[in-house]
Amino acid sequence: MENSVLRRMNLNSFLMVPVQRVTKYPLLLSRLYKVTPPQIVGRDAIKEALQKIELHLEHINYLTKDISATKLWRRISIMNGRRASTENDMVNIKLRKVAVDVLDWSHDEVRFSVEGRMLYTQLNDNNWRRRGTIKLTQVNAMLVTLGKPNENYQPECYEEDLVFPKDTGIREASLILMKEKGGRYSLAREPLFLDRCIVYTEADLEDYFEIQEVPAKEAYIFKGEDGEITKRWYRQIQYHIQGLGSWRKRRNAFANIMMNGMQLRT
């Protein structure tokens, strides 16, 4: 920072310095060899170093000529993929930090079961009737759990029939929805704590699922980026809901309840 020349250099400029400097080594070593008297110990080592650096330069030139346009674009594509992956990781870190801060849960016991983008809206009579043209908002969603999972915790093992709750080590779970604006992330709505929710779908409509927040008597409709993602979110939320809440024991008595043409799964 004290050097005005270096302050104007970006990272690419610094990275090019070693590449440019390596081509100057043969000239420097050659001059050093010429001015070194024969009786000086180490003169032969200078000549050996000169020969080795020249061999390295020939190898570098050979590799440079061997890089075709296709190989070059392939390398650029790989670098861009890595850059995109890094950017996604940074976004995930930001989202996770916001989620943990909002929930105020112990960092050691927090797990992120599912993460990704979803579409959602609050359900009302108007958009229920116009399901085909319903307007959904894109959000970043995270299914966050609290507790240390044990051997009974198997969220990826889906079963069609009712699975009676077991002690999985998970004490709480919440669905966090966040929106992005200008590179900053904020809550799209308050967290949905799954011990207070019911999730269900219609048997003939697998592209959507709904979550009803029981105390608030509010319902929300969700949709993934495709059908498989929607199913995964639904199954994961369903798995975590069935083992949470003070009223879970009463839910065990109900397998599948048909309500107004909807298949309710608890």
Sine and cosine of phi, psi and omega as CSV:
sin_phi,cos_phi,sin_psi,cos_psi,sin_omega,cos_omega
0.00,0.00,-0.35,0.93,0.00,-1.00
-0.99,0.15,-0.26,0.97,-0.01,-1.00
-0.99,-0.13,0.89,-0.45,-0.06,-1.00
-0.92,0.40,-0.47,0.88,0.01,-1.00
-0.94,0.33,-0.73,0.69,-0.04,-1.00
-0.92,0.39,-0.50,0.86,-0.02,-1.00
-0.90,0.44,-0.42,0.91,-0.01,-1.00
-1.00,0.03,-0.04,1.00,-0.01,-1.00
-1.00,-0.05,0.71,-0.71,0.09,-1.00
-1.00,-0.04,-0.04,-1.00,-0.06,-1.00
-0.88,0.47,-0.64,0.77,0.00,-1.00
-0.87,0.50,-0.59,0.81,0.01,-1.00
-0.91,0.41,-0.66,0.75,0.02,-1.00
-0.91,0.41,-0.61,0.79,-0.02,-1.00
-0.93,0.36,-0.45,0.89,-0.01,-1.00
-0.98,0.19,-0.33,0.95,-0.07,-1.00
-0.85,0.52,-0.77,0.64,0.01,-1.00
-0.89,0.46,-0.58,0.81,-0.01,-1.00
-0.91,0.42,-0.68,0.73,0.01,-1.00
-0.95,0.31,-0.55,0.84,-0.07,-1.00
-0.95,0.31,-0.52,0.85,-0.07,-1.00
-0.89,0.45,-0.47,0.88,0.02,-1.00
-0.97,0.26,-0.26,0.96,-0.01,-1.00
-1.00,0.01,-0.28,0.96,-0.05,-1.00
-0.87,0.49,-0.68,0.73,0.00,-1.00
-0.86,0.51,-0.64,0.77,-0.01,-1.00
-0.92,0.40,-0.68,0.73,0.00,-1.00
-0.90,0.43,-0.70,0.72,-0.01,-1.00
-0.92,0.38,-0.58,0.81,0.02,-1.00
-0.90,0.43,-0.70,0.71,0.03,-1.00
-0.91,0.42,-0.65,0.76,0.01,-1.00
-0.89,0.45,-0.62,0.79,0.00,-1.00
-0.91,0.41,-0.63,0.78,-0.05,-1.00
-0.93,0.36,-0.60,0.80,-0.06,-1.00
-1.00,0.02,-0.08,1.00,0.01,-1.00
-1.00,0.07,0.85,-0.53,0.01,-1.00
-0.87,0.49,0.54,-0.84,-0.04,-1.00
-0.86,0.52,-0.51,0.86,-0.06,-1.00
-0.98,0.20,-0.14,0.99,-0.03,-1.00
-0.96,0.27,0.78,-0.62,0.06,-1.00
-0.93,0.37,0.77,-0.64,-0.01,-1.00
0.95,-0.31,-0.11,0.99,0.01,-1.00
-0.90,0.44,-0.63,0.78,0.02,-1.00
-0.92,0.39,-0.55,0.83,0.02,-1.00
-0.91,0.41,-0.57,0.82,0.05,-1.00
-0.90,0.43,-0.68,0.73,0.01,-1.00
-0.90,0.43,-0.64,0.77,0.03,-1.00
-0.90,0.44,-0.65,0.76,0.04,-1.00
-0.90,0.44,-0.63,0.78,0.03,-1.00
-0.88,0.47,-0.70,0.71,-0.01,-1.00
-0.90,0.43,-0.64,0.77,-0.02,-1.00
-0.93,0.37,-0.66,0.75,-0.02,-1.00
-0.93,0.37,-0.54,0.84,0.06,-1.00
-0.92,0.39,-0.62,0.78,0.06,-1.00
-0.90,0.44,-0.65,0.76,0.03,-1.00
-0.89,0.45,-0.65,0.76,0.02,-1.00
-0.90,0.43,-0.65,0.76,0.05,-1.00
-0.88,0.47,-0.65,0.76,0.03,-1.00
-0.90,0.43,-0.66,0.75,0.04,-1.00
-0.89,0.46,-0.69,0.72,0.03,-1.00
-0.89,0.46,-0.63,0.78,0.01,-1.00
-0.90,0.44,-0.70,0.71,0.01,-1.00
-0.90,0.43,-0.61,0.79,-0.01,-1.00
-0.91,0.42,-0.67,0.75,0.01,-1.00
-0.94,0.34,-0.46,0.89,-0.07,-1.00
-0.98,0.21,-0.25,0.97,-0.03,-1.00
-0.99,0.16,0.95,-0.31,0.04,-1.00
-0.99,0.15,0.14,-0.99,0.01,-1.00
-0.88,0.48,-0.63,0.78,0.00,-1.00
-0.89,0.45,-0.72,0.69,0.01,-1.00
-0.89,0.46,-0.63,0.78,-0.01,-1.00
-0.89,0.45,-0.72,0.70,0.01,-1.00
-0.91,0.41,-0.56,0.83,0.04,-1.00
-0.89,0.45,-0.67,0.74,0.02,-1.00
-0.91,0.41,-0.65,0.76,0.03,-1.00
-0.89,0.45,-0.65,0.76,0.01,-1.00
-0.89,0.45,-0.66,0.75,0.02,-1.00
-0.89,0.46,-0.68,0.74,0.01,-1.00
-0.89,0.45,-0.66,0.75,0.02,-1.00
-0.90,0.43,-0.62,0.79,0.05,-1.00
-0.89,0.45,-0.67,0.75,0.04,-1.00
-0.90,0.43,-0.64,0.77,0.01,-1.00
-0.90,0.43,-0.68,0.74,0.02,-1.00
-0.90,0.44,-0.64,0.77,0.02,-1.00
-0.89,0.45,-0.65,0.76,0.02,-1.00
-0.90,0.43,-0.67,0.74,0.01,-1.00
-0.89,0.45,-0.65,0.76,0.05,-1.00
-0.89,0.45,-0.65,0.76,0.03,-1.00
-0.88,0.47,-0.65,0.76,0.01,-1.00
-0.91,0.42,-0.64,0.77,0.04,-1.00
-0.89,0.45,-0.69,0.72,0.01,-1.00
-0.88,0.48,-0.62,0.78,0.03,-1.00
-0.90,0.44,-0.68,0.73,0.03,-1.00
-0.88,0.47,-0.72,0.69,-0.03,-1.00
-0.90,0.44,-0.67,0.74,-0.01,-1.00
-0.90,0.43,-0.63,0.78,0.01,-1.00
-0.90,0.44,-0.70,0.72,0.03,-1.00
-0.87,0.49,-0.69,0.72,-0.03,-1.00
-0.88,0.47,-0.73,0.68,-0.02,-1.00
-0.90,0.44,-0.64,0.77,0.02,-1.00
-0.90,0.44,-0.64,0.77,-0.02,-1.00
-0.93,0.37,-0.71,0.71,-0.05,-1.00
-0.96,0.26,-0.46,0.89,-0.02,-1.00
0.84,0.54,0.69,0.72,0.04,-1.00
-0.99,-0.15,0.30,-0.95,0.03,-1.00
-0.91,0.42,0.80,-0.59,-0.05,-1.00
-0.87,0.49,-0.56,0.83,-0.07,-1.00
-0.93,0.37,-0.39,0.92,-0.09,-1.00
-0.94,-0.34,0.10,1.00,-0.02,-1.00
-1.00,0.08,0.72,-0.70,0.09,-1.00
-0.77,-0.63,0.53,-0.85,0.06,-1.00
-0.93,-0.37,0.98,-0.18,-0.12,-0.99
-0.96,0.28,-0.71,0.70,-0.01,-1.00
-0.65,-0.76,0.64,-0.77,0.05,-1.00
-0.65,-0.76,0.56,-0.83,0.03,-1.00
0.39,-0.92,-0.10,-1.00,-0.01,-1.00
-1.00,-0.07,0.61,-0.79,0.08,-1.00
-0.64,-0.77,0.26,-0.97,0.11,-0.99
-0.94,-0.35,0.65,-0.76,-0.03,-1.00
-0.46,-0.89,0.29,-0.96,0.15,-0.99
-0.33,-0.94,0.39,-0.92,0.07,-1.00
-0.97,0.24,0.69,-0.73,-0.11,-0.99
-1.00,0.07,0.69,-0.72,0.12,-0.99
-0.56,-0.83,0.12,-0.99,-0.06,-1.00
-0.87,0.50,-0.55,0.84,-0.07,-1.00
-0.93,0.37,-0.80,0.60,-0.04,-1.00
-0.98,0.21,-0.28,0.96,0.10,-0.99
-0.92,0.40,-0.66,0.76,-0.01,-1.00
-0.95,0.32,-0.49,0.87,-0.05,-1.00
-0.96,-0.29,0.73,0.68,-0.09,-1.00
-0.83,0.56,-0.61,0.79,-0.05,-1.00
-0.93,0.38,-0.44,0.90,-0.04,-1.00
-0.90,-0.44,0.35,0.94,-0.06,-1.00
-0.92,0.40,0.64,-0.76,0.00,-1.00
-1.00,-0.08,0.87,-0.49,-0.03,-1.00
-0.94,-0.35,0.49,-0.87,0.02,-1.00
-0.97,-0.25,0.72,-0.70,0.01,-1.00
-0.99,0.14,0.73,-0.68,0.00,-1.00
-0.66,-0.76,0.32,-0.95,0.18,-0.98
-1.00,-0.03,0.84,-0.54,-0.09,-1.00
-0.90,-0.43,0.55,-0.84,0.05,-1.00
-0.62,-0.79,0.75,-0.66,0.13,-0.99
-0.99,-0.12,0.95,-0.33,-0.12,-0.99
-0.94,-0.34,0.70,-0.71,0.01,-1.00
-0.87,-0.50,0.42,-0.91,0.06,-1.00
-0.85,-0.53,0.80,-0.60,-0.01,-1.00
0.76,-0.65,0.35,-0.94,0.02,-1.00
-0.99,-0.13,0.93,-0.37,-0.05,-1.00
-0.86,0.50,0.59,-0.81,0.09,-1.00
-0.93,-0.37,-0.23,-0.97,-0.07,-1.00
-0.92,0.39,-0.30,0.95,0.02,-1.00
-0.99,0.12,-0.18,0.98,-0.05,-1.00
-0.99,0.15,0.97,-0.26,-0.03,-1.00
-0.68,-0.74,0.95,0.30,-0.07,-1.00
-0.93,0.37,-0.31,0.95,-0.01,-1.00
-1.00,0.03,-0.12,0.99,0.01,-1.00
-1.00,-0.03,1.00,-0.09,-0.05,-1.00
-1.00,0.03,0.67,-0.74,0.07,-1.00
-0.75,-0.66,0.66,-0.75,-0.05,-1.00
-0.95,0.32,-0.58,0.81,-0.02,-1.00
-0.99,0.17,0.22,-0.98,0.01,-1.00
-0.89,0.45,0.75,-0.66,0.06,-1.00
-0.95,-0.32,0.88,-0.47,-0.01,-1.00
-0.94,0.35,0.66,-0.75,-0.08,-1.00
-0.87,0.49,0.59,-0.81,0.09,-1.00
-0.83,-0.56,0.26,-0.97,0.08,-1.00
-0.97,0.23,0.96,-0.27,-0.06,-1.00
-0.98,-0.19,-0.11,0.99,-0.07,-1.00
1.00,-0.03,-0.18,0.98,0.01,-1.00
-1.00,0.03,0.86,-0.52,-0.05,-1.00
-0.99,-0.12,-0.53,0.85,0.00,-1.00
-0.56,-0.83,0.41,-0.91,0.07,-1.00
-0.53,-0.85,0.56,-0.83,-0.05,-1.00
-0.58,-0.82,0.58,-0.81,0.09,-1.00
-0.98,-0.19,0.89,-0.46,-0.03,-1.00
-0.97,-0.25,0.78,-0.63,0.04,-1.00
-0.89,-0.46,0.81,-0.59,-0.03,-1.00
-0.76,-0.65,0.56,-0.83,0.04,-1.00
-0.92,-0.39,0.41,-0.91,-0.04,-1.00
-0.89,-0.45,0.68,-0.73,0.05,-1.00
-0.51,-0.86,0.89,-0.45,0.02,-1.00
0.88,0.47,0.56,0.83,0.01,-1.00
0.99,0.17,0.04,1.00,0.02,-1.00
-0.92,-0.38,0.56,-0.83,-0.06,-1.00
-0.90,-0.43,0.67,-0.74,0.03,-1.00
-0.59,-0.81,0.28,-0.96,-0.01,-1.00
-0.91,0.41,0.73,-0.68,0.11,-0.99
-0.98,0.21,-0.47,0.88,0.09,-1.00
-0.28,-0.96,0.15,-0.99,0.01,-1.00
-0.90,0.44,0.49,-0.87,-0.02,-1.00
-0.84,0.54,0.60,-0.80,0.09,-1.00
-1.00,-0.10,0.96,-0.26,0.02,-1.00
-0.99,0.16,0.85,-0.52,-0.19,-0.98
-0.93,0.36,-0.34,0.94,0.04,-1.00
-0.95,0.32,-0.12,0.99,0.03,-1.00
-0.92,-0.40,0.23,0.97,-0.15,-0.99
-0.83,-0.56,0.32,-0.95,0.16,-0.99
-0.81,-0.59,0.67,-0.74,0.06,-1.00
-0.89,-0.45,0.66,-0.76,-0.01,-1.00
-0.40,-0.92,0.28,-0.96,0.02,-1.00
-0.68,-0.73,0.24,-0.97,0.18,-0.98
-1.00,-0.02,0.63,-0.78,-0.06,-1.00
-0.88,0.48,-0.54,0.84,-0.06,-1.00
-0.98,-0.18,0.19,0.98,-0.02,-1.00
-0.64,-0.77,1.00,-0.03,-0.10,-0.99
-1.00,-0.06,-0.05,1.00,-0.03,-1.00
-0.98,0.19,-0.23,0.97,-0.05,-1.00
-0.75,-0.66,0.37,-0.93,0.25,-0.97
-0.61,-0.79,0.32,-0.95,-0.08,-1.00
-0.82,-0.57,0.56,-0.83,0.08,-1.00
-0.85,-0.53,0.80,-0.60,0.05,-1.00
-0.95,-0.33,0.82,-0.57,0.07,-1.00
-1.00,0.03,0.95,-0.31,-0.19,-0.98
-0.88,0.47,-0.79,0.62,-0.05,-1.00
-0.87,0.49,-0.65,0.76,-0.03,-1.00
-0.99,0.11,-0.20,0.98,-0.04,-1.00
0.82,0.57,0.67,0.74,0.03,-1.00
-0.87,-0.50,0.55,-0.83,-0.03,-1.00
-0.80,-0.59,0.52,-0.85,-0.02,-1.00
-0.72,-0.69,0.60,-0.80,0.01,-1.00
-0.96,-0.30,0.68,-0.73,-0.07,-1.00
-0.79,-0.62,0.44,-0.90,0.03,-1.00
-0.47,-0.88,0.72,-0.69,0.06,-1.00
-0.99,0.13,0.00,-1.00,0.00,-1.00
-0.94,0.34,-0.36,0.93,0.14,-0.99
-0.46,-0.89,0.03,-1.00,-0.09,-1.00
-0.89,0.46,-0.66,0.75,-0.02,-1.00
-0.92,0.40,-0.64,0.77,0.02,-1.00
-0.92,0.40,-0.63,0.77,0.04,-1.00
-0.86,0.50,-0.71,0.71,0.01,-1.00
-0.89,0.45,-0.64,0.76,-0.02,-1.00
-0.90,0.43,-0.70,0.71,0.04,-1.00
-0.87,0.49,-0.71,0.71,-0.04,-1.00
-0.87,0.49,-0.72,0.69,-0.05,-1.00
-0.92,0.39,-0.63,0.77,0.01,-1.00
-0.91,0.41,-0.70,0.72,0.02,-1.00
-0.91,0.42,-0.67,0.74,0.02,-1.00
-0.87,0.49,-0.68,0.73,-0.01,-1.00
-0.87,0.49,-0.70,0.71,-0.06,-1.00
-0.97,0.25,-0.54,0.84,0.00,-1.00
-0.91,0.42,-0.64,0.77,-0.16,-0.99
-0.91,0.40,-0.32,0.95,-0.03,-1.00
-0.95,-0.31,0.20,0.98,-0.06,-1.00
-0.86,-0.52,0.33,-0.94,0.09,-1.00
0.99,-0.13,0.54,-0.84,-0.01,-1.00
-0.94,0.33,-0.25,0.97,-0.04,-1.00
-0.97,-0.23,0.25,0.97,-0.07,-1.00
-0.91,0.42,-0.53,0.85,-0.02,-1.00
-0.90,0.43,-0.55,0.84,0.02,-1.00
-0.96,0.30,-0.48,0.88,-0.03,-1.00
-0.95,0.32,-0.40,0.92,-0.06,-1.00
-0.89,0.46,-0.38,0.93,-0.04,-1.00
-0.97,0.24,-0.23,0.97,-0.07,-1.00
-0.93,-0.37,0.83,-0.56,0.03,-1.00
-1.00,0.00,-0.98,0.18,0.04,-1.00
-0.81,-0.59,0.85,-0.52,-0.04,-1.00
-0.93,-0.37,0.79,-0.62,0.05,-1.00
-1.00,-0.01,0.89,-0.45,0.00,-1.00
-0.80,-0.60,0.93,-0.37,0.02,-1.00
0.80,0.61,0.67,0.74,0.03,-1.00
0.99,0.14,-0.01,1.00,-0.01,-1.00
-0.98,-0.19,0.58,-0.82,0.05,-1.00
-0.99,-0.11,0.93,-0.38,-0.04,-1.00
-1.00,-0.09,0.82,-0.57,0.01,-1.00
-0.87,-0.49,0.81,-0.59,-0.04,-1.00
-0.95,-0.33,0.00,0.00,0.00,0.00
